[in-house]
Amino acid sequence: MTEAGLNLIAQALTIYDDDLRLVLCNQPFRRMFALPDALVAPGARFEDTIRHLASAGEYGPVDDIEAFVMSRVDQARAFKPHYVERPRSNGRTISIEGFPLPQGVWIAVYTDITRAKRGEALLRARSEKLSDELVAHTEELSATNRELAATISALEETQRQLRSIEARTRLTTE
């Protein structure tokens, strides 16, 4: 029943023991990475799964796959909680959250966050566009304010001259 329940959630899930052997994975994990049966069977080695994924281009270009695999195995053996987001070779983006348990096992939850990332990119693009528009409007308002200030100064000078002329005209008339 637990396995059936785990297969109903949308996120992919794996549980590895302290020897980095697979204890359990759900169907979304199998589908997400299209892994062969041998890598999703209990007892499958973590390093074999990483090697398969790296060879398939899941981590992008990797020059030395064995060094990459050993690096990931060393990180996994450290059993530290972690959260990473990474693009996949199929253009989608996933987040991976790892949680060590006191029994020496660790659980990893994989979530497809492609839609959220696209939304963030769209918001960023719109924000940048609005920022650019705001800067343009601000510059336009500043230029208009400078023109108005110059016009006001000219009007004040004209008003001063008119008062001076009016004063002389009064003086002459009187």
Steps between C-alpha positions, in 0.01 A plus 500: 500500500788736573648441157161558337469827693849611401418432136203738520707807583625711211853529633767241442640341815795279585625349824860376518658316793834574664678284238343719230279220377145569392239405756200643320402727213158593369361486145542876441876452558508218247309711245687825565838349418391208277731266688547133413343248738837404651549857630157526664509160673575485873873459551599701191816698564479879512823532305361287215196726477716814495730343238199415283354851533835669432558279195153590374585872523270567793764720665608671179844444351723305741864457399592228749193295590678284758636804685154655485341182639753478783441866585124440524553183705724693743233768533235236563714328765526833686122468565436873523161656430505678168285681246606554140330605182640386170404494135454163341612387157137501384465874570302457821618620841485296818562569865658235717463499877703251700429412861716268711320293765649389831489133390776574247271516199420799290196606305508712187195671353511615138250762381447624146510879544506588131168688508607706803836583337329610181267718705798655680673568167184659362464719809866600478463588132185701564660666799800599290271632228298698753823627655622615159166668435510662844850633434388636162197670657715639781747643250212648299350656815840638599541658157148644518571635851818666374305657211232621742763643733658686206156628391421614854834680521429670166151601615636634828760702310230632264281584798789685665562696178128585471495629858805709425337643184175561691687679775678726247174565318333608829794717583483662157124546522514655842 
